[in-house]
């Protein structure tokens, strides 16, 4: 069982049909850029008509939005289109750093991408100099559904890939969460909100069987053909409920903080067919601030628009006891460092001491949604010989 759906011949044919001659797919096209500036991270929560909402916010006809999204998805410029979830509220999750021998690194990377449906972002990272923690080259995000053990899961993965050690770093608080790569391309170092960043909790929400059924159907990626007006009608049929009930459950989940945003995800690093890249560098910033000031520091870090993620995570002695982490993307390495320097200056101006800091650069990477269904976990565990009872949390 693999974590990445295998593209069928029918899907390939569907993508070919959707690539219409004369309709540009590149992000540099003005209409596409206008759509993406909205569709990446501006449609919050659950909405009945997501493509109409994108069209309204972009001041374009819905038919144009649908046409362009189909072409960009078919061409691979858009990696996926889906309703995102606040997975930190649905399944215990963590950032995991793996110490893997150099000769096993590529194989370990491939295993995490292809064989573990519960690992999401899989990145090989490096530092500019040998520092505390630089021997941890493989980084993954991991979600282990409710009722199962993250440690047992990591022990299993470590045995499969030959990892010598790993560090599990759950998020205690979130301060920034978004994508918006198109808008971030024009952000100058130091640009930040007037107000301090949000503080988001990671409390787990219990769901009923009906809510899981709707949620599982809701979060599935859209195929090219599914990019249509009223896209939830077919999803309601798939879930075996009336459309009105599907929308009612989805709205309820959104009100409870379970639903994230409706989003189009661009291919971050890999070039498009025309050689265009959305971004070239992604950096994981580390800071250690005094104990007791993590939330204060996180709120100040989270104000900076360049960041796609910012968290309170405990790095432990493996990473010099850092406790604030954030991710930034950019097309030039020096510019990314200038953004980091601006955040450092802001922390200093806010009177928050930085006791240690570091930057881990992303290299080879793959990004896929982490599976969060307990039923899927049990089926996967049985298929790979990991006893669900032994991995119970």
C-alpha positions as CSV (number, residue, x, y, z in Angstrom):
1,X,0.0,0.0,0.0
2,X,1.4,3.4,-0.9
3,X,0.7,6.9,0.3
4,X,0.6,8.4,-3.2
5,X,-2.3,7.5,-5.5
6,X,-1.2,5.9,-8.7
7,X,-2.3,7.9,-11.8
8,X,-4.4,5.8,-14.1
9,X,-4.5,5.9,-17.8
10,X,-7.9,7.4,-17.6
11,X,-6.5,10.2,-15.4
12,X,-3.7,10.8,-17.9
13,X,-6.2,11.0,-20.7
14,X,-8.4,13.4,-18.7
15,X,-5.4,15.7,-18.1
16,X,-4.6,15.6,-21.8
17,X,-8.1,16.6,-22.7
18,X,-8.1,19.5,-20.3
19,X,-4.9,21.0,-21.7
20,X,-6.5,23.4,-24.2
21,X,-4.3,24.8,-26.9
22,X,-4.0,28.6,-26.6
23,X,-5.0,28.8,-23.0
24,X,-1.9,29.7,-20.9
25,X,-1.0,27.5,-17.9
26,X,1.9,29.5,-16.6
27,X,1.8,31.4,-13.3
28,X,3.2,34.5,-15.1
29,X,0.0,34.9,-17.1
30,X,-1.8,37.9,-15.6
31,X,-5.2,36.1,-15.4
32,X,-3.7,33.0,-13.8
33,X,-1.7,35.1,-11.4
34,X,-4.9,36.9,-10.4
35,X,-6.7,33.7,-9.8
36,X,-3.8,32.1,-7.8
37,X,-3.5,35.2,-5.6
38,X,-6.9,34.3,-4.3
39,X,-7.1,30.5,-4.6
40,X,-3.9,29.7,-2.8
41,X,-5.0,30.8,0.7
42,X,-7.8,33.3,0.6
43,X,-10.8,31.0,0.7
44,X,-11.1,30.2,4.4
45,X,-13.2,27.5,5.9
46,X,-16.0,25.7,4.0
47,X,-17.9,27.5,1.3
48,X,-20.8,26.0,-0.8
49,X,-19.4,27.2,-4.2
50,X,-15.6,27.5,-3.9
51,X,-14.9,28.2,-7.6
52,X,-17.6,30.9,-7.6
53,X,-16.0,32.4,-4.5
54,X,-12.6,32.5,-6.1
55,X,-14.2,34.1,-9.2
56,X,-15.9,36.8,-7.0
57,X,-12.7,37.6,-5.1
58,X,-10.6,37.7,-8.3
59,X,-13.3,39.7,-10.2
60,X,-13.5,37.2,-13.0
61,X,-16.3,35.1,-14.5
62,X,-16.6,31.7,-12.8
63,X,-16.3,30.0,-16.2
64,X,-12.8,31.6,-16.7
65,X,-11.7,30.5,-13.3
66,X,-12.8,26.9,-13.9
67,X,-11.2,26.9,-17.4
68,X,-7.8,28.2,-16.1
69,X,-7.8,26.0,-13.0
70,X,-8.4,22.9,-15.2
71,X,-5.6,23.8,-17.5
72,X,-3.1,24.6,-14.7
73,X,-4.0,21.3,-12.9
74,X,-3.8,19.3,-16.1
75,X,-0.4,20.8,-16.9
76,X,1.0,20.2,-13.4
77,X,1.5,23.9,-12.6
78,X,-1.0,23.3,-9.8
79,X,-0.1,20.2,-7.8
80,X,-3.5,19.6,-6.3
81,X,-6.8,21.3,-5.5
82,X,-8.6,20.3,-2.3
83,X,-10.4,21.3,0.8
84,X,-7.8,21.4,3.5
85,X,-8.3,20.3,7.0
86,X,-6.8,21.6,10.3
87,X,-5.2,18.2,10.7
88,X,-3.6,19.1,13.9
89,X,-7.1,19.1,15.4
90,X,-7.9,15.7,13.9
91,X,-4.9,13.5,14.5
92,X,-1.8,13.9,16.7
93,X,1.0,15.3,14.5
94,X,4.6,16.2,14.6
95,X,7.6,17.3,12.7
96,X,10.1,14.4,12.8
97,X,13.8,14.7,12.1
98,X,15.6,11.4,11.1
99,X,19.3,10.6,11.5
100,X,19.9,8.3,8.5
101,X,23.3,7.1,7.2
102,X,24.3,9.0,4.0
103,X,24.3,5.9,1.9
104,X,20.7,5.1,3.0
105,X,19.3,8.7,2.7
106,X,17.8,8.5,-0.8
107,X,16.2,5.1,-0.1
108,X,14.8,6.4,3.1
109,X,13.4,9.4,1.4
110,X,11.7,7.3,-1.3
111,X,10.2,4.9,1.4
112,X,8.7,7.8,3.3
113,X,7.2,9.2,0.1
114,X,5.9,6.0,-1.4
115,X,5.2,3.6,1.5
116,X,3.9,5.7,4.4
117,X,0.5,7.4,3.8
118,X,0.8,9.2,7.2
119,X,4.0,11.1,6.3
120,X,3.2,14.3,4.5
121,X,6.1,16.7,3.7
122,X,9.3,14.7,3.1
123,X,12.4,16.9,2.8
124,X,16.2,16.3,2.8
125,X,17.7,19.3,4.6
126,X,21.2,20.7,5.1
127,X,22.8,23.5,7.0
128,X,25.5,25.9,5.7
129,X,27.9,24.6,8.4
130,X,28.2,21.7,10.7
131,X,26.0,22.6,13.6
132,X,24.1,20.9,16.4
133,X,21.5,18.7,14.6
134,X,23.0,18.9,11.1
135,X,23.4,15.1,11.1
136,X,19.6,14.9,10.9
137,X,19.1,15.2,7.2
138,X,15.7,13.7,6.6
139,X,12.7,15.6,7.8
140,X,9.0,14.6,7.6
141,X,5.7,15.7,8.9
142,X,3.7,12.9,10.4
143,X,0.1,12.4,11.4
144,X,-0.9,9.3,13.4
145,X,-4.7,9.0,13.8
146,X,-6.4,9.0,17.1
147,X,-5.9,5.8,19.1
148,X,-2.5,4.8,17.7
149,X,1.1,5.4,18.9
150,X,3.3,7.9,17.1
151,X,6.4,6.4,18.8
152,X,5.5,2.9,17.6
153,X,5.0,4.3,14.1
154,X,8.4,6.0,14.1
155,X,10.0,2.9,15.5
156,X,8.6,0.9,12.6
157,X,9.7,3.5,10.0
158,X,13.2,3.6,11.6
159,X,13.5,-0.1,11.2
160,X,12.5,0.0,7.6
161,X,14.8,2.9,6.5
162,X,17.8,2.2,8.8
163,X,17.5,5.4,10.8
164,X,19.9,5.6,13.7
165,X,17.8,8.0,15.7
166,X,14.8,10.3,15.3
167,X,13.4,13.3,17.1
168,X,9.6,13.8,17.4
169,X,8.6,17.4,17.7
170,X,4.8,18.0,18.0
171,X,3.5,21.5,17.7
172,X,2.5,23.0,21.0
173,X,1.1,26.1,19.4
174,X,0.7,27.4,15.9
175,X,1.4,31.1,15.0
176,X,1.2,31.2,11.2
177,X,-0.3,28.8,8.7
178,X,-0.7,29.5,5.0
179,X,0.7,29.2,1.6
180,X,0.2,32.2,-0.8
181,X,3.4,31.7,-2.7
182,X,2.3,34.1,-5.5
183,X,1.7,37.0,-3.1
184,X,4.9,36.2,-1.1
185,X,7.0,36.7,-4.1
186,X,6.6,40.5,-3.8
187,X,7.1,40.7,0.0
188,X,10.0,42.7,1.2
189,X,12.1,41.7,4.2
190,X,10.5,42.9,7.4
191,X,6.9,43.2,6.1
192,X,4.6,42.2,8.9
193,X,1.1,42.7,10.3
194,X,0.4,45.5,12.6
195,X,-1.1,43.1,15.1
196,X,0.8,40.1,16.7
197,X,0.3,36.7,15.2
198,X,-2.5,34.4,16.0
199,X,-2.1,31.6,18.6
200,X,-3.8,28.4,17.4
201,X,-4.2,25.4,19.7
202,X,-3.7,21.8,18.7
203,X,-6.5,20.2,20.7
204,X,-7.9,17.0,19.1
205,X,-11.6,17.0,18.1
206,X,-13.7,13.9,18.4
207,X,-15.8,13.1,15.3
208,X,-18.9,10.9,14.8
209,X,-18.9,8.2,12.1
210,X,-21.1,10.5,9.9
211,X,-18.7,13.3,10.3
212,X,-15.7,11.1,9.4
213,X,-17.6,9.9,6.3
214,X,-18.3,13.5,5.1
215,X,-14.8,14.6,6.0
216,X,-13.1,11.8,4.2
217,X,-15.0,12.6,1.0
218,X,-14.7,16.3,1.5
219,X,-10.9,16.3,1.6
220,X,-10.2,14.2,-1.4
221,X,-8.3,16.0,-4.2
222,X,-10.2,17.3,-7.2
223,X,-9.8,15.7,-10.6
224,X,-9.9,17.9,-13.6
225,X,-13.4,16.9,-14.4
226,X,-14.6,17.8,-10.8
227,X,-13.7,21.4,-11.3
228,X,-17.2,22.5,-12.0
229,X,-19.9,24.7,-10.5
230,X,-21.5,23.1,-7.4
231,X,-18.7,20.6,-6.9
232,X,-20.0,19.2,-3.6
233,X,-23.1,17.6,-5.1
234,X,-21.1,14.7,-6.4
235,X,-19.2,14.4,-3.1
236,X,-22.4,14.2,-1.2
237,X,-23.5,11.3,-3.4
238,X,-20.2,9.7,-2.8
239,X,-20.6,10.1,1.0
240,X,-24.1,8.6,0.7
241,X,-25.9,11.7,2.1
242,X,-28.2,14.4,0.7
243,X,-26.4,17.6,-0.4
244,X,-28.1,19.6,2.3
245,X,-26.9,17.2,5.0
246,X,-23.4,17.2,3.5
247,X,-23.3,21.0,3.6
248,X,-24.7,21.1,7.1
249,X,-22.0,18.7,8.4
250,X,-19.3,20.5,6.6
251,X,-20.4,23.9,8.0
252,X,-20.5,22.4,11.5
253,X,-17.0,21.0,11.1
254,X,-15.8,24.4,9.8
255,X,-17.3,26.1,12.9
256,X,-15.5,23.7,15.1
257,X,-12.2,24.6,13.6
258,X,-11.7,21.3,11.8
259,X,-11.8,22.8,8.2
260,X,-8.9,24.8,6.9
261,X,-9.1,26.5,3.6
262,X,-10.1,25.6,0.0
263,X,-6.9,25.8,-1.8
264,X,-4.9,25.3,-5.0
265,X,-1.4,24.1,-4.3
266,X,1.3,25.1,-6.7
267,X,4.3,22.9,-7.5
268,X,6.8,24.6,-5.2
269,X,10.3,23.8,-6.5
270,X,10.0,21.6,-9.6
271,X,9.9,23.6,-12.8
272,X,6.9,23.7,-15.1
273,X,7.0,22.6,-18.7
274,X,8.1,26.1,-19.6
275,X,10.8,26.1,-16.9
276,X,9.0,28.4,-14.5
277,X,9.5,27.9,-10.8
278,X,7.3,29.2,-8.0
279,X,10.1,29.1,-5.6
280,X,13.7,27.8,-5.4
281,X,14.6,27.8,-1.7
282,X,12.7,26.7,1.4
283,X,14.2,27.3,4.8
284,X,13.3,26.0,8.2
285,X,14.3,28.7,10.7
286,X,15.2,27.7,14.3
287,X,15.2,30.0,17.3
288,X,15.7,29.3,21.0
289,X,14.1,31.9,23.3
290,X,14.0,31.9,27.1
291,X,11.6,29.4,28.7
292,X,8.3,31.0,29.3
293,X,8.5,33.4,26.4
294,X,7.6,30.9,23.6
295,X,4.1,32.3,23.0
296,X,5.3,35.9,23.1
297,X,8.1,35.1,20.6
298,X,5.9,33.0,18.4
299,X,3.3,35.8,18.1
300,X,6.0,38.2,17.0
301,X,7.5,35.8,14.5
302,X,4.1,34.9,13.2
303,X,3.5,38.6,12.2
304,X,5.9,38.3,9.3
305,X,4.1,37.8,6.0
306,X,6.9,35.8,4.3
307,X,6.3,32.8,6.6
308,X,4.1,29.9,5.5
309,X,4.3,28.2,8.9
310,X,5.4,29.2,12.4
311,X,5.2,26.9,15.5
312,X,6.3,26.3,19.1
313,X,8.1,23.0,18.8
314,X,10.7,21.6,21.3
315,X,13.9,20.6,19.5
316,X,15.5,19.1,22.5
317,X,19.2,18.7,23.0
318,X,19.5,17.3,19.5
319,X,18.8,20.8,18.2
320,X,20.3,23.0,20.9
321,X,16.9,23.2,22.7
322,X,15.3,25.5,20.0
323,X,11.6,26.1,20.7
324,X,10.4,28.4,17.9
325,X,10.4,27.1,14.2
326,X,9.2,28.7,11.0
327,X,9.3,28.1,7.3
328,X,9.9,30.6,4.5
329,X,10.2,30.2,0.7
330,X,11.9,32.3,-1.8
331,X,13.5,32.4,-5.3
332,X,16.8,33.7,-4.0
333,X,18.8,32.3,-1.1
334,X,20.2,35.7,0.0
335,X,16.7,37.2,0.0
336,X,15.5,34.4,2.3
337,X,18.4,35.1,4.6
338,X,17.4,38.8,4.6
339,X,13.9,37.9,5.6
340,X,15.4,35.8,8.5
341,X,17.6,38.8,9.5
342,X,14.6,41.1,9.6
343,X,12.8,38.7,11.9
344,X,15.9,38.5,14.1
345,X,16.0,42.3,14.3
346,X,12.3,42.5,15.2
347,X,12.7,40.0,18.0
348,X,15.5,42.1,19.4
349,X,13.5,45.3,19.1
350,X,10.6,43.5,20.9
351,X,13.0,42.7,23.8
352,X,13.0,38.9,23.2
353,X,16.5,37.4,23.5
354,X,17.5,34.8,20.9
355,X,19.8,32.4,22.7
356,X,20.5,30.3,19.6
357,X,19.4,30.3,15.9
358,X,20.0,28.2,12.8
359,X,18.7,27.6,9.3
360,X,18.0,24.2,7.7
361,X,17.7,24.4,3.9
362,X,15.4,22.2,2.0
363,X,16.7,20.2,-0.9
364,X,15.0,17.2,-2.4
365,X,11.3,17.3,-1.4
366,X,7.9,15.8,-2.0
367,X,4.7,17.0,-0.5
368,X,1.5,15.0,-0.1
369,X,-1.5,15.1,2.3
370,X,-1.1,12.9,5.4
371,X,-3.9,10.4,5.8
372,X,-5.7,10.9,9.1
373,X,-8.5,8.2,9.1
374,X,-8.2,5.6,11.9
375,X,-9.8,3.0,9.6
376,X,-7.1,3.7,7.0
377,X,-4.4,3.4,9.6
378,X,-5.7,0.0,10.8
379,X,-5.8,-1.3,7.3
380,X,-2.3,0.0,6.5
381,X,-0.9,-1.4,9.7
382,X,-2.3,-4.8,8.9
383,X,-0.9,-4.7,5.4
384,X,2.7,-3.9,6.5
385,X,2.7,-6.3,9.5
386,X,2.5,-3.6,12.2
387,X,0.0,-4.8,14.7
388,X,-2.6,-2.1,15.3
389,X,-2.8,-3.4,18.9
390,X,0.9,-3.0,19.4
391,X,0.7,0.6,18.0
392,X,-2.2,1.7,20.0
393,X,-1.7,5.0,21.8
